[in-house]
Amino acid sequence: MKQLSGLDVTFLNLETSTTFGHVSSLSIYGRPDDDPDFDPYVAFREQLELKLGQLEPFRRRLVEVPFGLDRPYWINDPDFDLDFHLRHIAVPGTGDDFQVGELVGRLVGRPMDRTRPLWEVYVIEGLENGDFAVLAKVHHSTIDGAAGAEMLVIILEPADGEVEDTWRPESEPGTGELLARTVVDLARTPAKAIRLQIRLLKEMGRVTQTKGFDDMANQLRRGLPGPAGEMVRRLIGSETPADEDKPPLLPSIGGPRTPFNASITAHRRFAYRSADLRHIKALKNASGTTVNDVVMTICAGALRRYLEDHDALPDENLIAMVPVSIRTGEETDKWSNRVSAIFAELPTTTDDPLVRLQEMHDAMVAGKGQFDLVPADLLMEMSDLAPPALSVQAARLATRIRIADRTNPPANLVVSNVPGPRAPLHLAGVAPLKHFYPVSAVVEGQGLNITVQSYCDVLDFGLVACRELVPDLWTLADYCIDEIGVLAKAMGVKLAK
């Protein structure tokens, strides 16, 4: 048995009748030219069976603590049934992009059975040009985006000899054992809370350049020095001449209202497009920014154009929540969430694409400065102290009273850029992986998610939205690709075909 972290549990607790905690990916494969009898379902099943011993999340399931008194546990499922999780379907019609997107939208708009391991895989045939696809749904409580990309590599890479399977089923613990564990855990909570508070005070001392609580209090009265003082002055504004030319870190609390910032339904849309990663790198090199800056600017420009189409462009910049991996490579458990987030302004009020790119770069620098104030691993440990039952009730209450229709969102949408595999991959060594589209999630009040993932020299855009809030999602996806040309033209960069 292994207990979930507080962050893992967060993705369980946010689930309601309209919000789902799973994240997905759509992999597109080409059929091997020299094997007319190739069966995608059989090939994927054989490869998956071969690698199950290395895929812990695929064979573990939840055990809830009675009354939500403590965080749940993972156990190795004693009744594991591969046929329940692996499914074989086809796209109706001609199998074009729109029909694939409709099918994926319907499949991801369904909750998963918590009495079984939290994943589903659909082998999808009938795509145009003879291609086939694999849609993988995995709950966010068990992996994050970086772990998901690693999982795909494990499944597809050729086996080097016989793979050792050390997995062993576990019997489900009884109520008495779970409550006994809860009592022990609750007894340790006050000591853990004190340790975390002491560490937090030390971190505050570091960023405020103070020693001791009294010194810190005095500095707060006089005005903080060091990085914390800079951050506070930019948060609340300053009239000092030295700060006049510096942009505010968070000029507003939360983002403005848009058509996709409202209560969501359980229905989803999915749209996807691809770009040449070499084009993005050319823009990055020409501007002296980063790949992520360019991707974020592309999304900001596409959103500006989309909102203008709907006569709904706010006078304020949108706020994006940007997930950030905090993996170090030294984790003892890679099948868990190691992710935090940066909140950054998207310069959607700026018409000039070059100015938009510079403002996006500045916003990301400011967001990273805020992110660095408190170590992300400390925040993760503090999340372990939150009562699970209280979080569940809070999520349900927010949905029931439709709080998203009454208040501005803390962020307008999620924009994520995930690095994917850099080397070509093949299923069964013969079917080439062409694209690896992310299929993320939307939550109450944020009916749109744009996630971008790289694979070799391709950048794959996956857009997910509440079906009712964003009926023309494919238009926004096309605008994302158009914005690459807009930036290139503004820079005078000639993009190779």
Beta strands, then each sheet from edge to edge (+ up, - down):
strand 1: 2-3
strand 2: 22-29
strand 3: 60-63
strand 4: 73-76
strand 5: 86-90
strand 6: 119-125
strand 7: 132-139
strand 8: 268-276
strand 9: 318-325
strand 10: 339-346
strand 11: 413-418
strand 12: 426-427
strand 13: 431-439
strand 14: 448-455
strand 15: 458-466
sheet 1: 1+ 4- 3+
sheet 2: 5+ 6+ 7- 2+ 13- 12+
sheet 3: 8+ 15- 14+ 11+ 9+ 10-
end
